[in-house]
């Protein structure tokens, strides 16, 4: 029979021990919920044939007098080794408390077959049998219930509980950070799961060598796609499908396509392992998989499969159970008492048998249920709540308490936008939310705790996790004890040992000192702090480690004769008897060293240098050298054209790496010279062992440059699945060609053009690969999942941030970097692209025909045709500020098909070229090749020497007074930004010859732009006078209909009555339309300057609602900065045209926010009332703001701060003389006594010439 499980998108929680229910209680009969269900004609659990599912609980195991002891002995004999070991620690823990318990009890005995047959005789159909509950589940007709309840061995009849539909979780994860590169401090590349694990401090545990090894995790879920790249490496001990009753937990014929989706996600969360893409907390554990839930929706899932599943997991000796499932149907909150639900009773029994049970708390917050779910209510179950990436509570995470008043959940982990495996492809990833995902993170931490101290009971594991969570001091029914700290939990129980292993030694006449650091939360039992050792595999001996000082311990291994192999390990225990060893699995694992004369030579790993371009000489020689006693020296002997030179030493760089450059200047070499070298290594033995690596021969060659080609053309996906407007079938019917890569070989083209190239697979790229290259080439071709690796993006971002030169090629790179959530730092810092416009955007048409990328050394065609075959073939990108469009796309004017970024003012050379297409899709292969060669030539072109400079003074106009402005920002382009110093003076040096646009700005003041032409070595000058600014908003609120498919479009005019030069403009637009990808929106100023705000980007899911310049990005051509310097007064025109059919829309309103210089009148006869109190900046503020006012003539104003009750808070000005003009007075959020005032609304009040003005402002601390 098929059943449909309620799958809670929840994170796993640890379960705690539960007491075994009495088997001799008096019969209860038919429980009330069964009677209610039978009486309710609308009961949802009634099947088409009228039957319902019930539990029949029996009073006994059907054993005759005197048979119990034998039955228990037989059950104990049937225990597997792992289950026996796990139960033995529970037995030992009970013994310490004075209790005598066996490895098995009556719950481990089989249910009486006669009892089951008696129920079946009533016509009931058997579903599942539970040893632990002494119960069985049946499908029964309503008329059979009373008869089976009356059977002599039936204790009671209850409902088999079902799940119910999961509430949709569509609210955003507020505050979720953008994806970022793997943190450099971790040795493992966590890919997209980094932040999920860093929030609970898992990477710090992994760095200590603990990753779940030695622990068996059982999973109860809907099915598992074990062929996924992050799941296929995991060892699976056993698997069973409780839906179809077979050994296949993957999808099989008859299963819904998404049957295995939920389980695949949770399995990847707890233990996935694909470095660079995804890593789970317990990736070193062994798994047992139970497919218990049917998602077909034919019949909601029922709990008897869950109970059968957890009993089956016990057979295989699992240590931890992760269950992201829950059951609610026909429960009342009173049933959430830890003793009512069958699944809860089974979960607590599992804990009593030594299994840590973690369950999702539920996703029921603010629903009609609004409580935790079963079995998370178990008193020994670790219930996992969910938080967002910023540590706030996820909006859906079920609250506590339990019905009997216990705090729930127990702990929290990430449950919003978790990085998980996708079943879409075997290498795909996505994000998902729910306590379904905080639960496996929680269970993974439990596995890490047990991996270090396997002797812990489930209740001790729960204590470690609760006591170290971030709210342990004040637990509550939202967060429980708080967000997990895996590292603190792992080291909460038992000593922590640190030791640097001993190496081989030639000493035979003195003991070998063993040093260790040992820390412990509780006092150590010093007689159990030991070093264990043996000689040549003999019997283990032990000696004490003596506490020298602090956490430092020293012990000794007795001296041994030459030729002896010594093994050893360390152990320690605290006063509670909880011990730990080092290595972790000792004595199965141990340290070893050899005694006697060292005959082992060093091992040298070196990649010989190939031919070297003279332009990049000298190269680094690198070698990895290891030796059992240590390396004494690494030297290089070499000759040039057969003439020996003096040897030189390689220097130790750490991690066994030795390196140094050739000590020969490039000026001493010529093209054609031959260099021969040999690396000579000596170890630290009394009689040194010598090794020579070589000779190796290289030739000095001529070359245009040296390129590192990074191959990212594989179709493998490592990134999140992103909502893709390109897949909206109503407008974009073309699907991507899976796995298509660029047929063009960029490395070969560059090699044949005269460059030295080295090709490295993107997945294997390291920082060292960039050494000695003059530029890098990232080739993604038609890959539809490019730059998916966080490590790859991080390396390229670091390379370009340091000034490294780069060509980016690929038709999907821009889309994946820019589309939400995308890779914002990569899009901004590497691609220099602002928005993705489209794919299949037409031919490439030259926009800057004189740009070196279009002309040098090859004159490219004005039009480059492109054979579009899928999403990987083309992107059209709007450039970021400062980037140049060399070739635009015919379908989207101004959108880049080829984009160039120059990080200085020298046009002859640049830093980055983005080829936003698969060059293999360009119809003219020769032109494609020449495009790549031109890009490389532009990157490496000569720029001369950076010996020019610009200096000057920035002043401010305040009334009629001009003074130097300290702190103004002066920019001469990327990398050349400074602030003015005292008196307004500044200097920008290190400039190349060229034309520079120098921008002068300061907060709240005008922006001035000056052009400076510099020759090499010239000291140029430029200055500016800034004035205070005002911002006015002008609104056109008359709606205008947008005609369909009409290039004539519609215009809306907004008259601005004021007259002043513009400093900045933003444009608010409210526009609704059924397909904004058809629209062009342009703004034209009174001076005739036109900027295209929107250029056919977006889809049917969008409207235009926001402000260009803040929340919206201008598509171009043109930018809002084009209006700067023009007069603001006159008619501004908004033009909108729909260029495709079948869509309608309306321009609801639009507005201009114009910042302009304050116009100051100095007329002496200005009336006294002509002054203004301007808005404070910033507002809201914390804790400092500036209160601005404008005087039309000189005066002595009074300025003070008041609270809303009218009480004065602070005097800021009192009869101080001020000239006419705009002035700013700071307030630091304090009162007259110097005390910080509270958050809230305050009033600034200015008085002059007998008149008063006031403004409100908001302080938010």
N, C-alpha and C positions, 0 to 999 in steps of 0.2 A: 504493500500500500504506500502511495506517495503522500508526503506531508510537506507543508510549506512553512519554513522557519521564519520567524521574525528575526531579521538580521539587524542588530543594532550597530550603527557605525560608532563603536565605542572602543576605548583602550582597555587592555587587559589589567585585571587587579589580582592581587595575591589572596588566596583563601587561607583561613585559619582553622585550627582543629575544632571538631564538634563532638559532642558526646553521643554515644550510640543510644538510640531509642530503645526503650524496654520492649521485649517481645512478648511479655506476659500481661500487658494491660487489658483491662476489660473491654469487650466489644463496644464500638461506638455506633455501629449501624450505618445507614445512609447519611452522609454528611449534608448539611443544609444547602451547600452550593449545588449539589446534584439534584436535590429536590427542586430548587429554583430553576435550574436548567430544564428539567423535565416539564415543569409547569409553564414554561415560557415558549409559546409557539414560534417566536422569532429567534430562539437561541441559535447563534451563528455556528456553534459547533456541531449542529445536527447535520448528518450527511444526507445524501439524496435518498438512501434507503431507510432513513429514519433513525439510524443508530447513532450513539454517542460514544466517546472514548472515556473510560473510567479506569482508575486504579483500584484494584482489590488488594487490601492489606490483610495479611494473615496473622493469626495469633501465635503461631509457633512454627518450627521447622519440620514438624512431623516426625521427630525422632522418638523412638521408644525409650523407656527408662534405662539408663546406663549406657546409651549410645553416644551421648554428647562428647565425652572425652575422646573417644576413638575418632569421631568425625572431625574434631578440632585438630587432632594429631595428623589426620590425613590432609586437611586443608593446609597445615603448615608445611607438610612435605611437598605439596604442590606449588608452593611459592617459588617464583623465579629468583635468581641470585640477586638481581638489582632490587626487586621488591622486598626481599628478605633484609638486605642491607639498610634500606630506607626505613623499614618498620623497626629494625633493631635500634636505631637511634631514638625512636619514640619510646621503645621499651626502656632504654637506658635513662632517658630523661624522666620517665615516670619513676624509675628506681631511685633517682636522686631525691625525689619528693616523697619517698617512703611508700610508693604504690607498687604493687606487683601485678604486671600485666603480661599477657602473652603476645606472640607475634601475630596471632589471629584471634578472632572472637566470633560470636554467633553470626555477625553480619557477613562473614566470609563463607558461611555454609550455604549450600544450594537450597533453593526453595523446594518445598515438598512437591514432588510430581503429582502425588495423589490430590493435594489441595488444588493444584492447577486443573487437573482433569475434572475435579468436581465442579469447578466453575464452568469449564467448557461444556459440561453435560447440560447446563442450563441453556445452551445455545449461544453463549458468548464466544467471540472469535479472539484468540490470543494474539497480542501484539508483541510485548516485551516482558521479560522476566528480570526482576532485580533482586540479587542476593542481598545487597546491602539494606534495602528497604523491607525485605521479606514481603514483597508485593509483586503483582504482575498487572499489566495493562491489557484491557480488552475492549473490543467494539461490541456494544450491547444494545439491544432494543429496549425501549422504555419499560416494557412489561417484564423484562428479565431482571431489572435492578433489585426489586424487593426479594426475589427468589434467591439470588446469589448472596445478598446481604444476610439472608437467614441461614446460610450454610454454617455448620458448626465451627469451622476453623477460620471463618472470615471475621476480621476485627473491625474493618470499616471499609466504606466505598467513597472515594473522592473523585473529582474530575481530573482528567489529564489536561493540564493547562496548555493553552496555546499562546502563541505570540499574536501581536496585532500590528497593523501597518505602522511603519516608522514615520514620525512627523518629518516633513520636509525641512531641510536645513539650508535655507537660501540666503540668510543674512551674511554679509561679508565678514571676513576675519579682520576687524578693524586694527590698524596698526601693524599689519603683517609686513615685515621688511622685504625689500627686493632680494632676489637670489644673490648670493655672493660666493666668491671663490673659497676653496678649502683653506681653513686657517693654517698658516704656515707652521704653527707650533705642533701640529699633529703629524705623526709619521704615516698615518693612513689617510687616503683621500676619500672623504665621505660623500663627495658629490652633493646631490640635492638633499640628502638627509642630515647634513652637517648641523643646521640650526635646531632640528628636532632633537638631536642627541646632545648638543651643547647646552640646551636649556636645562637638562637633567644631569649634566656633568659626566656623561658616559665616555667621551674620548679620553679623559684623564684616567679612567679605569683601564681602557685598552692600552694606554701607554705603559702600564705596569705589567702587561702580558696576560691580563685576565680578559677573556672574551667569551666565557660560557663553557669552556672546555670541561668535560667530565660530567655535565648536567644533561639530563634528558627532559625535553619539553614536550608536553602533550597539547595538541590543539583541537578544539571542537569548533567546526565551522561548516561552511556551505560547500567546500571543495577547494582544490588547490591546483593551480597551473604550475606544476613542478618543473616544467621545461623552461620557464622564464629564466633569463640569464642570471638573475640574482638569487634564484632558488635552486637551480640545477646543481650547484656545488655542495648543497647541504646534505649531510648524511641523514637518511630516513630509515629508522629502525623497523617500523611497521606502519601499515596503512589499512583502513577499512571504511567501506561505504555503508553506513547504516540506513541509507535511503533505498539503495538497490540491493543491499546485502551481498556485496562482492568486494574484492580487494582493489577496486579502481576508484581513486579519489579525484581523478581528473574528470573533465566532462566526457560523457559517453552518449551514444545515440539515445534520444528521448529526453535528454537534459535540456533545459533552456540554455540559450547561448551565454547568459550571464550567471549560470549556476556557480561557477568557480570564481566569480569576480571578487566577492567579499573575502573569501578565505585566502585568495592570492594576495590581496592587499594586506590583510592582517599578518600573514606569514612573512611577507617581505618586511613588515614593520618590526617584527621581533627578531628576525634572524637573516634577512636578506644580505647577500654578500656579492657585490659587483663594484670593487674599488673604482673611484672616478665617477660613478653614477649613483650608487646607493649602498649603504651599509646599515645593518640593524645592530642593536645593542648586544645580542647574544649569538653572534654569527658563528661562534665556535661550538655551539651546543649540538646535540643529536635530537632529532624530532620524531614524534609519533603522531600520525595524522588521522583524525576521525572526521569523516564527512557525515554530519548528523542532520543537516538542515536542507530542506527542499524549498527552492525559491520559485517553483512553478506557479504558485498562487492558486492551485487547484484546491488545496486544503491548507489553512495556516499551520505553521510548524508547531509540533507538540513536544512536550518536555520529556516523554519517555525515551526518545532517541538520545537526548542529552544525558539522561541517567545511564542508559546502556553504554554510551560512549565513555563516560568518566570511569565506569567500572572496568571497561576494557582497557583503558589507559593504565590502570593500576597494575594489570597483569605484566606490562612491559617495564615496570619499575620507574615510571615517570616521576620526576622530582617537582616539576612545576606544570600547572595547567593554565593555559591562556584561553579564556572564553569571552568572545565579544558578542554574546547572545543574551537574550532575556525573555521572560515570560510574564504576561500581565492578565491574560484573559480571565474574567470572572473572579478576579481577586478584589478584595477590599484592602484599604490601607492597613487595617488591623491584621491582615494576613502577612504583612511584611515584618514579622516578628522574629525571623530567623528559625522558626520551628514548624512552619505550616506548609510551605510549598515543597513538593517532592524533590525538585531540583535543588532547593536550598538544603534540605536534609542530606541529600547525597553529597553535596559540595562540602558540608561540614564533616561528614563521615570521612571523605577523602582526606581532609586536613588531619583528622585523627589518625589516619594511616600514614602520615608523614608527607603528604603532597601539599605543596603551596598552591592554593587555588586563587587565581586572579580573575575577576569578572568586571565587565563594563558596568558602571553605575546606572547607565541609561541616558536617554536623550529626551527626557520628559519634562524638563523645566518649562514652566508657564504653559503647559498643556492641561487638559482636564484631569490628568493623573497627578502630575507635579510631585512625584516622589521617586525614590529609587525603585528598582525592579528586582525580581527574583532571578538568579540566586545571589545577587549582590547584597541582599539583606542578611546573609549568613553571618553569625557572630564571629566566625573564624575566616571568612572570605575577605580577601583584600579587594575592596571596591574601588575602581579607578574613575575619578572624575576627569574633566577635560578643561584645559586652559588654552588661550591663544598664544601666539608667538611672543606677545609682550607681557605675558604672565597674568592677564586678566581672565576672569572666568568665561568659558565659552557659553554662549547664550542658551544652549540647549542642555547643558550638563545637569543631570538630575540631582536635586538636593536631598539631604537627609532631613530628620533623623530616621532611624528605623522605627517601627511601630512601638517597640518597647523602649524607645528613648536613647538608643546608642547613636553616637556620632557616625554619620556616613556622608560622603565617601570616606575612604581611609587616606588616600593620597591622590595627587593629580599629576598628569603629564600632558604633553601637547595633544590636543584633539581637534584643532582647527587648521585646515590646510596642511595636513601631514603629507610628506613625500612618500609615495607608495608605488609598488609595481602596478602596471596596467596590463590587462589581458588583451589589449588591442594588438600588440606585437610581443615577441619573446624578449625584446630589449627596450620596451617602452615604459614610461613612468608618467604619473599624473599626481594630482593632489586630491585628498579626501578628508572629510571632517566627521567627527562623532567620537563618542567614548569608545567605539569600536577600535580606535587607533591609540587612544591613551592607554588602553588595556594591554596590548602587546608590548608597548614601551615599558609599562610597569612590570609585566611578567619578565621581560628581558632583564630588568634591573634585579629582580629576584634571582634569576639564573646567575647573574654576576656575583651576587652575594654568596650563593651556594658554591659557585665555582672556586672561590677562595677558601671558604670554610664549609665543607660538605656536611659536617656533623651537626649543623644548626637545624633545629626543628622549625616547622612552618611558623609557629608563633614567634620564635626568635627572629626569623626573617622579617616578619611583619613589624616587629619592634624596631629592628634596624632601619627599616624604610620609613616608618612613622617618625621615629625619634630624630632623624636627620633631615626631615623635610622642612621647608622654610617657614611653616607656621606651627611647628611642634609646640611652641610655648603657649599658643592660644588656638587650639583646633576649633573648627566650626563646621556647620552642616552644609557649607558650600564647597570649601577647599579641603575639608578633612584636616589632616595634619600638614597639608601644603604640597608644594611642588617638590618632586623627588630630587635628591642629591645622590646620584649613584656612587660617587667616590666615597662620600662620607658613610653611606650605608654599607658598602663593601668592607670598609675598615672599622665598622662599629664594634663588631665582635672579633675577638682573637687578636693576637699580636701581629704587627706588620713588620716583616723582615726585609732588610736591604743588605746586599753583599756584592762585592766585585770579585768574580771567580778567580781562583788561582791559576796561573799558567804553568807550563812545564818548568822544571827546575833541574839544575845540575848539583844542587846541594844534597849531600847524603849524611852529613854529620850534625845537623841541627834541626830542631822541630820546625814545622811549617805553620806560620802564624795565620790564623783565620780571623778576619775582622768583619763585624756586622753592625748595623744599626737596627735596633728593635724598639718600636714604639707600641704602646698599648693604652687603651682608654681605661682599663682596669689594671690593678697591680699584677705584676708577673709572678708566677711561681718559679723562682730562680732555680730550683733543683731540676726543673724540666726545660731549661734553656741550654740546648746541647748542640754540639757538632758530632755528627755520626760519620764514621769513615771505615773504609775497608781497603785492604791491599790485595791486588790481583784477584778481585772477585771473591775473596774469602768472607768470613763472618763479619757482620757489622759490629764495630766497637763505638763507644761514645765517650766524649769528654765534655766537661762543662764549658760554656761560654761565660766568662767573668765580666761583670759590669765594671768597666774602667771609670767612666764618667758619663753623666747624662744618658743618652740613648746608645752609647758606644759599648760594644761587647767584644772581647777578644778571647779566642781559644787556640789550641794547638793540636796539630796532628803529629804523631811521633815520626822521627826521621826514618827513611826507608832506604834500602840498598839500591844501587843503580839498576835500572831495568824494571823497576816496580811501577805498576799503574795504580794510582790512588783514586778511589771514588769517595765522594762525601756529599752530605747535605746538612741543612740546619733545621732545627725545630725549636719551638717555644710554646708555652701554655700560660694562660692567666690563672688567677686564683679560682675562677669559675670552672676551670677544667677545659676551656675552649682553646684548642691548639691550632697551630699553623706551621707549615713547612716551606722551605725554599730549597730547590724548586717546588712549584706548587703541587706536583703529583708525586713527590718523594714518598717512599724510596723507589717507586717505579721510574722516576727521573732523578738524575743526580749530576753533580759537577765532577770533572775528572782532570787529573794532570799526571804527567809522566816524570819519573825521577831518573836522572842519569845523563851521560854525555849527550849533548844535542847533536843528532845526526840529521835532523829535519831541515832541509833548505828552505829559504823564503819562497813564497809564491808570488809571482809578478803577473799582473794582468795589464796589458797595454795595447791600445789600438794604434798601430803604426801610422805616422803622419804620411799622407799622400803628397803629391806635388803641391807646392805652396806658391800662391801669387806674390810677387814682389811687393805689390801695393799693400798687402796686409801683414808683411813680415814685421816682427818675429812671432811665430806661433808658440803656444804653450805645449810643453811635453807633460803628459799626465800619465800616472801609473798608480794602480792600486796594489799595495804591497802588504802582505800579511806574513807573520812568523809566530811560531809557538812560544819563543822566548822574547821576541821583540826585534824591531829593526834598528840596526845601528846606523846605517848610512845608505843613501841612494844617490849615485853619481851618474853623470852622463859623459861618456867619451865620444868625441866626434871629430870629423875632418871635413874640410871643404875642398873639393876638387882633388882629393887624395892627400891633402896637406893636413896633418894632425893639428888640433887646437887644444888649449888647456881644458881639462875636465871641469865641469861645473856641477853643483849639487842641486838636487830637487829638494824642496822644503816640505815638511809635513803640514798638511792642511786640516788634519782631523779625519776621523772615520776611515783610516787606512789610506787616504789619498795623499799622494806626493806630486808636486808640480813646480814648474819654473819655466820661464821663456828662454829661448836661445839667447845667449849674451852677445849677439853679433848685430850691430846696427845694419839697417837696410842699405845704407850708403856703401857698405863694403861688399855688397852682393850685386850680381847682374843676372839678367834672364839667361838661363842655360846652366848656371852653376849647379853642381851636384853636392849634396850634403849627406854624409853617412854618419849614423849615430848608434850607440849601444848603451843600454841602461844596465849599470852594475850595482848589485845589492849585496850588502853584508849584514848578517844578523848579529844578535848580541851574545852568542855562545862564547864560552872560553876559547874554543877553537872555532873561529867564525866560519859559517857556511856561506859560500858565495854563489851567486846566480847572475848570469848575464842574459839579458833579453836583447837580441839583435845579432848582427847589425841590420839596421833599417836604412833604406836609401830614399831620398826625396830629391826632386828637381825644382829649381826656381823657375817659375813660368810667368809669362805676361798674361793678364786677364783684365776684362772690363770691370770686374768686381766679384765679390763672393756672396752667394745667396744661400740661405737656408730655406728649403722648400718643405712646407708642413702639409702633409697629405691628410686631408679631412674629407675625402670623397666617399667614404664608406656610408652605407645606408643605415647603419646602426643608429638607433635613437637612444639618447641618454637624458633627454630633457622632459619637462612636464608637457602633457597634452594641453594645448592652448586653444581656446575658442578661436576659430579661424574663419574670418569673413570670406575667405576664398572658397570655403566649402558650402556657401549658401547656393544651393543648386538652382534657385530661380534666376540667378544672375551669372554664376561662374560654374558652368557644367563640366569644365575640364578637370580631371583628377590627376594627381601626380603619378609619374611613372616610378614605381617602387624600385629602389636600388640603382637608379640610373646615375652614373658618374660621368664627369667631364671626359670626353674621349681625347681631348687635347692634352699633351704632356708638357706642362709649363716648364718643368725642370729640363726636359730635353731641348725645348726651344731656347731657353736661356743659355744652356751649355753650348749649343751650336752657334749662338750669337757671340760667344766669347767670354761667358761668365763661368766661374767655378761654382758648382751647385752640390748641395748635399740634401738628400731627401730623407725626412724622418716622418714616421707615422704619427699622427696627431695624438694617439693614445699613449705613445711612448715618449712624448716630448718632455724635456727637462730644461731647467734654466741654463745648464752647461751647454746645451745645443746652440745657444745664441752666441757663444764665444767665437770670436774671429770672423763672424759673418758681418757683412756691411749692410745687408737688408734681408728681410724675411718675406716669404711669399706664403700666404695661407690660401690653399686651393681646396674649395669644397665642391666645385663642379655642380652637379645636379642633386647633390645630397639634400634630402628634404628634412634632415635633422642635424644641421651643421652646428658647430661650436657648442655642442650639448654638454661637453665636459667642463665643469667649473675650473678644473686645473688648467686646461688649455686656455680658457678665457683669462684666467689670472696671469698666466705667463705672458700673453700678448698685451694685456693692459699694462703690466710692469715694463715690458719692452718699449712700448710707445710712450709711456709716461717719462721714461728716461731719455727720450729723443730718438729711439730706434726707428728705423725706416721700414715700411711695410707695404706690400701689395695684398689686398684682400680680393679673392675671386670666388664667386658663387651666387646662384640665383635665388637662394632662400635665406642667406645669412642675415640680410637686413630685416626680413620679416620676423625671423625667430628672435632677433636681438631687440626689436622695437615693440612687437605685439605684447600685450599684457599677459602675464607679468614680465615676460621677456628678460633681457639682461641689460638693464639701464646703463651700468657703468661701461659695458662693452660698446653699446650703441653710441654713447656720448664720447668716450675717451679713445675709441679705436675707429669706429666707422664715421664719426662726426656727422651722423644723420639724425634728423629730428623726428620725422614721421615716415611710416610706410604708406605708400600711395596705392600700389597695385602690383599684381603680377600680369603677365601677358600684356605689357604696356606698349607694344608696338616696336617699330624700328628705333635704332639709336641715331640721333641727328645731332651734328656738331653744334654746340652753342657758343664755344669759345674757340674759333678756328685758328687763333694764333698761340694757343696754349701749347707748351712743349710736349704734353702728352698727345696732342693731336698732330704735331709737326716734326718731332725730333727723336731719333734720326730718320724716321720714316714719315712721309706725308700721308696721313690716313684719309680714306674716303669720307666725304661729308655725311654719308648715310651708311650705316652698318645694319644690314638685314639680319633678322634673328629667326631661326626655325624653332618656334615654341612647341614643346612637347609635354610640358607638365610644370608644376609649381617650382621645381628645382631649377628651372631654366632662366627665370628673370624676376627681378624686383625693380620697382621704381621708388626712389627715395627722395624725400625733401631734405635738402642739406641743412645742417646746423649752421649757426652764425659763424662766418669766417671760412666756410668750405665753399669750393668752387664747383659748379657743374660744367664739366667739359663736354659731355654728350648728354642731351636730354632725351626723353622718350617721346615718340610721336603721339602717343595716346594721352600723355599727361605732361603738358608743357611746363617746363621748369623743374620737373622731377628728374633726378639724376639716374642715368644709366651708367655713367662713368663720373665719379666724384674725386676731386683732388683736395688734399688738405696740406697747407703750407704753414709750418710753425714759425716762420720768420718772414721778413719783408723782401727776401730775395726771390724774384719770380723764376730765376733760372733753375732752381732746385726746390724740392718739397720733401714732405715726410711720409705721407700716406696717399695711396691711390686705391679707391674702392671700385672694382669692376662688378657691378651689381647684376651679374648674369653668369651663366655657365658659358665660358668662352668657347666650349665645344659646340654650343648651339648657334654661334655666329656662322652665317652662311658662307662668308668669305674667310676660309682658313688662313690665308696669307695675311689678311687684314687683322685677324685675331692674333696671330703671332706677332705682327708688328705693333699692335696695341700693347701687348705684354712687354716687348722690348722698349717701347717708348716710355712706359711707366717706370721700368728699371732705370733707364737712362736719366729721367728727370730726378729720380731719388738720389742718384749719385753724382749729379752735375756739380761742377765747382761753384762755390759761393764766395770765394775770396776769404779775407781775414775779418774776424769780428772785432774791429778796432775803432768803430765809430761810436758816437754818443750824442745824447740830447739832454740839455739841462735848461733850467729856467725857474720862474717864480709863478706861483698861483696866488691870486689875491681875491678878496671878497669885497663886494660893494654893500655897505651898510648905511643906508641913507645917502649922505653925500661923502661919506668917509670910505676910503679904500685902504684895507690892511692886508697883510700877509695871511694866508689861510693854511694853518697847520692841519695835517691829516687828510688832505684831499687825495683822491686816487688818480694817478696818471698812468694810462695804458698806451703802450706803443705796439700792442699785439701780444699773442700768446707768449708767455715766458718773459715778458718785459713789462711788468706792472710794479709800480712803486707808490709810496705815499709821501706827500710833501712833509718836510720837517719844519722846525721853527722858522718863522718868517715866510713860510710858503715855498722854500727852496727845495729842488729835487734834482736827481741825476739818474739817467738811464744809460748804462754803458754796455759794452759787449755786443754792439750792433754791427750787422753787415751793411755794406753799401746798398742803398735802395730807397724807395719811397715809403714813408711811414705815416700812418694816420694816428695822430696822438689825441687821445680823448681825456678830458679833464672833468672830474665829477666829484660830488660830495653829497651826502644825504640831505634831502630837503633843499637842494640848490640846483641851479641850471647846469646843463652839460654843454661844454664847449669842445669843438673838434678843430684841430689844426693839422695841416699836411706839411711834412718836413721831408725834403730831399737830401740824402746824405751820400757823400763819396766815401771811399774806404779811408778810414783814419780821421774823418772830419768830425769836429765837435760842433754839432748844430745846437740851436736854441729855439725854445717855444714857450710861450706863457699864455695865461688866460685869466680873466676876471669873472668870477661866478657871482650870481645873485640868488637870493632866496626865491623859492617857487611856491605857487599855489596850484591846486588841482580843482577843476570845475567839471561837473557832469552835465551833459546835455542829452535829452532823451527824445526819441521819436516813437510815440506809442500808437500810431495809426496802423492797424494790420493791413497787409497787402497780400493778395492771393498770387501764387506762383504758377504761371501757365505751364501746362505739360508740353514737353518736347518743343520748346519755342526759344530759339537762340536770341530773340529780341528781349526776352525776359521781362522783368519788372524793375522799376527804380523807386527808391524812397529817399526823399531829400530832408536833411536836417540842417536848419539854419543856426549858426553860432554867432551871437550878436557882439561878442567881445573881440578885442584886437590886441594880440600879444604874440611874440614868437613862441613856438612850441618846443618844449623840452622832452616830453614823452607823451605817448598816446596808447590807451588800451580801448578795445571795442567790445561792448557787451552785445550779444546777439541771442534772441529767442526765436527759434525757427523750427517748425514741425514739418516733416516730409516723410513719405513712405519709402523713399530710397535716396538718401543724401549722396550716394555715389554718383548720381546723375547731375549734381548741382555744381555750378560755379558761382562763388560769392566774391564780389569785388567792392572795395571802398576807394572813392576818389575824393581828394581834398579840394578846397577852393582854388589852390594853385595848380590843379590838374594832375597831381601825382596819383597813380593808381597802384594799389596793392591787392593781390588776389588772396583773400583770406582763406577760402576753401576751394579746393581744386579737384572735385570728383572723388574724394576719399570717403571711406565709411560704407555702411550697408543699410539693410532694411531695419536693423535693430537699433539704429541711432537716430537722434535728432541733433540739432545744433543748439546747445543751451549752455552758455558760459561766457567767458570773457577772453578774447584773443589778447595775448600778451601776459596772461596769468594762468587761467585754467585751460585755455585752448591754444593750440599751436598753429601759427600761420603757415599755410601750405606753400604760398608763393606762386608765381614769381613776385618778388618784392618783399619788403619787411616793414613793420610799423616804424622802424627807425628811419625809413625814407621820408617820413613827415617832419622829422626834427629840423628846426630852424625856419620852417614855413610859418606864415601868419595864420593863426587859428580862425580868424573871422571869415564868415561867408557861408556859402552853401556846400555841405558835404553830401555826397551821393552814394547810396548803397545800391548795387546792381546785383540781381540774382537771376540766373538762367538755368532752366532744366533742359539738358541736352539729350535725353532719351525718353522713350515713351512709357505710358501706363503708370505714372506716379503723380501724386498731387501733394500740395503743401501750402503753408502760409508763413510769411514773415510776420510774427506777432509784434515784435518791438525790437528796437536797437538803441544803443546809446554810445556816446563818446565820453571817455574820461581823459581830459586834456590837462597835462601838467605844463605850466608856463611860468615865465619869469614874472615876479610881482611887479606891477607898474606903480611906481612911487611918484607922488606929487609933492613938490617942494614949495608950493605957493604959500607966501606968508599969511595970506588972508583966509586960509582954510579954517572953517568953523571948528570950535572945540570938540564937537561931537564926531568929527571925522577920524575915528580910530576903530580898529577891529580886534576882536579876540579870536584868533584862528584855532583850528583843531590841534590838540596836542599830538605829538608823535614820539613813540608809537602809542597806539591805543587799541586794545588793552595793552598794559605794560606790566613788567616785573623786573626790578622795582623802580626803574628809572624812566622818566619821560621828559620831553621838552615842551613847555607851555609857550606858545608863540603868539605874539601880538604885533599889530602894525599901527604906528603913529603917523598921522598925516603931518604933524609938526612936532617940534621939540616939546617935551613936557616932563612931569615928574609923576608917573602913574604909581598906584599902589596895587600889589598883586598878592593874593593869599589863597590858601586851600581851606575848604570847609567840608564837613561831612553832611549827610542828608538831613541831619537834625538842625543844621545851621550853626553848629559849634565850630569855631575856628581850629584848624589842625596845624597850620604852618603859615607864617609870614614869609613871603619870598622877596617882595620889594616894598620899600617904604620911603617914598619921596626921593627916590634916586633919579637924577637927571638922565634923560635919554634923548638922542637926536631923532629926527623924523626917520621912519623906515621900519623894516621888519626886524624884530628882536626875538630871541629865544632864551628862556630862563629854565634851567633844569630843576626837577624835583626828584629826590632820591627815595620817595616813599616813606619818609620819616616825619615825625611831628617836631614841634619846637624844642622838645626835650631830647631829641635824638633817638627816640624809640621807633622801631618799625611799626607801621600801622597795619591793620588787618586788611584782607582782601575786601573789595566792595566798590560801590559808586562814590565818587568824590566830585566836588564842584570847584572849578577854578574861577576866581572873581577878580576882575580888574576894575579900578576906579580912576578916573581922570576928569578934571574940569567939572566935578560935581555929577558925573554920569557913571553908570555901572553896567558892565556886561558880564555874563556868566556862561560857562560850558560844563557839561558833565563829562567825566572820564572814568575808566574802569581799571582798578588795580587787581590783578590776578596773581597771587603768589603760588 
